[in-house]
Amino acid sequence: MEGQSVEELLAKAERDEAEKLQRITVHKELELEFDLGNLLASDRNPPTGLRRAGPTPEAELQALARDNTQLLINQLWQLPTERVEEALVARLPEPTTRLPREKPVPQPRPLTRWQQFARLKGIRPKKKTNLVWDEVSGQWRRRWGYQRARDDTKEWLIEVPGGADPLEDQFAKRIQAKKERVAKNELNRLRNLARAHKMQLPSAAGMHPTGHQSKEELGRAMQVAKVSTASVGRFQERLPKEKAPRGSGKKRKFQPLFGDFAAEKKSQLELLRVMNSKKPQLDVTRATNKQMREEDQEEAAKRRKMSQKGKRKGGRQGPGGKRKGAPPSQGGKRKGAFGGKMNSGPPRLGGKRKGGHHQGGKRRK
């Protein structure tokens, strides 16, 4: 009995060992192609077992997936391994299969103005410890932030500096100075972002942070503020004699993402019909009006050119002189007008008369 039981146990152990070897050993007619960097295995063997499985191939699919996964794991165990935090990991090679991306590869963040200056001058950042010794409290405290060392906001008494107004609130002055520093840092951050995205700086489009603003800058800033609403300034109140702004633009209208599918289908079919039609669509009325406008503009340009040529030919020679191509009232001889002989009336410039003194005439002896 004992001999038989020992023999049965040995046979059972051999069968178990054979089953384990059979589970990790998989035979394929064509070897699989592995991309261990992406944990990818490609099986090019024909699916003969699936064809014999009939309408229910679930079992055959599970067996095929199990065998291919076993082959991939066998390849992973052949890679060099290392121990990281009491865990045995395998070092994967570089992937060979290029997988498509949903979005483009992110670009490296552009350098700020200080980083560019530091790189140009060779300045390297120095790492500082987070904790410093606070002589007031006698403890190690953080360099920045909450409960930091040498925190001047907790002081209950501030010495008035020399030359300052003794009635000035030094606590309020310190708070205002901190707000200005925070605002300056925020402005520099926005400038760095605008410079990185090649956009116009905030100070060039509207109000300047400091200094005096001109009339044009104030008007532009007021117009931008009025149209910076959901209704694009349509319901904003105006002054009694204020004119409507020009060039304010129109609010774009977009079709809803979900809604009338029939209208969307109709518009898409109309677009396809226009694209597939061989005969181009021509608006006769619009084309005629455009041709008439162009002809009117050409005629107006010709008339303007001819008038400019006439003015250049009949240019004025001098005060009281003669010129060709001008009306007789300018520079010509006629009675009772400029530049001609006059027997009566007040003295005129550039004419002749008997007796008296006037500019441009002859004096009688």
Salt bridges, closest charged atoms under 4 A:
GLU33 OE2 - ARG44 NE 2.84
ASP43 OD2 - LYS28 NZ 3.33
ASP67 OD1 - ARG66 NH1 3.12
GLU82 OE1 - ARG91 NH2 2.92
ASP151 OD1 - ARG148 NH2 3.06
GLU155 OE1 - ARG174 NH1 3.69
GLU186 OE2 - ARG189 NH2 2.55
GLU217 OE2 - HIS208 NE2 3.16
GLU242 OE2 - LYS226 NZ 2.32
GLU270 OE2 - ARG273 NH2 2.45
